[in-house]
Amino acid sequence: MRSLTYHARFFLIAGCLLWMYGLSTAYGDPASAIRLGRLAMAQNHPFAALSCFRAANAEIDANPSAYAADRLSALSGLGYSSLWVGKAHEAERAYRQGLLLAHSAADRKTMRIGLARALIDLGRPREARRLLQPVRTVSHEAALQSAIAANLLDWNTLASASLQEAAPIGHYAGPLWLQRLYGETKDYVDFTLKSQVNIGYHYSSDSDHNINQIYDAGVTIPGRGLGDNALNPTMWHVGYRQTQINDSDGQVGISALSGGWGASLDRNWQYMVRGGVGTARNWTFGQGEGQITYQPDDTWGLAVSVDRAPIRTFEAVQNHILANTISAGGFGRLRNVGTLAASYFHQAFSDGNQRNGVVARLTPEFYSFDSIPVSLGVQGYFRDYSSGYVPFDGYFNPRHYSEALGYVIYVQKFSPFWIMRLYAGFGSQTVDMTTTPVKDIFGTITGLVSPYMQVSLTGGYTQVASAYGGGAGYHRSYVQANISIPF
């Protein structure tokens, strides 16, 4: 009986809204459409609300001088309902128009907060945070959105301060959905600022009978160091890795200790350095990695990275082969179109081999569905390199290699901090003038088991060449799990 009553109430409300919407459009009255849109939002019918606000704005566009007084309300409702159903681009346009028309402090605050929410959804947290600065200290919701933007930028000291502004007494005073968003954001920021134990496991097996098993254990401790700790603490790390390699040539283990840190130098520069010592039977070697990035804006950035590590095959370890890699590149984003990222890399191997190559990715804007938190996208990927010649075979080393793949990408958000990504790529690779089709399929799921554990799971199957092997008929499967626990 309760279910029947609910459904009867739903159809009654929907019918009344449609009937009233028909009357309002018949009389050409945007004010009536705005009232219907607000009623639909109050009754949790965002799609009906969106239709009403679109109709109101269309009527105002047709006769702007007669209905100028209704424009701001219509744009505000259009932006809010668009965000509700996942149409961030439409919301951005509405709020930008509204911000230009807003005259009172209250209206400007409303438009700034709405526009910032849209920018965060569109992956532009720097712009969102700058937009919120004038109202952050006078609005709890503005402070909350500012905290979300700071967290996305990895400025968690600032994010924590903004959360304190959003809830000075420790409890967010506002609508239920904002209270829930505040709680989820605070859990994530607090988790990031705590010391953590990190545990990881990786398993891979390929058609050349190479099996890698990697066990990781480490500790990450936030503290002070060489950086702007007012943005984010310096993250200090120490870890141990045990690698077991089995293939048709034999079996060998690698043990390694490492330590390092990462920090923000300022709002544009970030860096990370890590180094250590590894051993394998009678071989002791140094290894390390580092990266520095420069990103002054949401639309572009540059990065340089270095890496020194052993190649994980039995023969390569027996021959004491290390790969020293330097990479330099960047990305550029064309608003509402997509992102292009490209980099150049050089590898110097300890056997005397030299390799030069390029990697490029082109990712158009994703398509988001209205009724479910799902996005679909595509990506073009290209890699090309040329290598020198070495007299023995310890790793995959053609004179020339290239690959081109097109990916279909599925992204689903189960919550703001539980995200699944699935990739299916198909294309071809050319190994010394021999071209074969390849596919690359993998997925990841990451989430925060609030506030006690963060989990990341990855698995995939690929025919794309790696340092372990490649060419016609080659394939590799892998799984990986990482867990972080605060203490």
C-alpha angles and dihedrals in degrees: 000000000000091000091049091050091050093051092046090051091048094052092044092053092044091049093049091049092051092046093048090044089054091052094048094050091045090056092040093233114152091185090063091048089051091052090049090049091053091048090051091051091049088053092048096249102132097168092055089047091051091052091050095049091046089052091048092052092046090053091049090049089054093053108016098166094054096048104030091122091061096050098090094049091047092050093047092052092045092052094047096047092044091056090047092060096039101259097134095163092056090046091051092053092048096048093045090055090046093051090056091052098042114108105168123072091239093053093047090051092051092050094046093051093047093047091048091053090052092048091050090052089050093053098255105120096153092059090045093053093048090050092053097049096093093053104028095099095045100046129055092204092050090052090050093051089046089055091051091051092048091050091052088053091050091245095131098158087061091042091055091050091050091051089054088054090048093054111019092172094046095258125084111236106210146074118335095250091054091047088054092047090049091052093049093047093048092050091053096045093046090048092052092051095052129088110259142199110223122204125179142175130191129185127181134169129182141188090262088064092250111149120186123189117182126187119192130189126170149139129237117198125185114221144124127304147119101341147055101299090181086074100040135340119261105259111223118197137188123176149166126219129192117192124190117195123192125174140141090281097055147283131286138164131216124203121193139178120198142172139179147123145241131211147160112253090194137321092298105036129062130169143180131194129183132167142164151144129277133192133198117176105302094351124097119181142167121242135179150147138213141176138186123190133190117199117159094165143025090247103059145013145167133221140185122192137178130196136181118187142140121259108249103231125104095241094046091052091046089053092045094238118176126182116219110196132185121183131184127182148110147208137244128198124205107205114253090357111070149266132282119198125181137168141179120220136191124195126195113191122204090238090065098261119139126202133186127186150147134230125197135180128189115193120179120205114288123245114236124202121231103226104034133044093249131123130190125200145159132224135193116214129190131178128176133170143162124212139194124241126267125188098229134049115238099136142007106291119160119172090240131013133175136167135185123189137171117214132203109207127201118193125184126180112206087180134341089279103034111074133167123197125188123189127193114183129183129179143097142285130207119211113186093331095317112116123200133169118255139185131201120195125175143141142198135200122191131178149150117247087208120267103338109056143016118209132194123183126184133177137163154152122226141176092190117116122255136172088280097058148313148173135089112350096011119135138162135195125199145173131192136184129188128184128188120193122186123225 
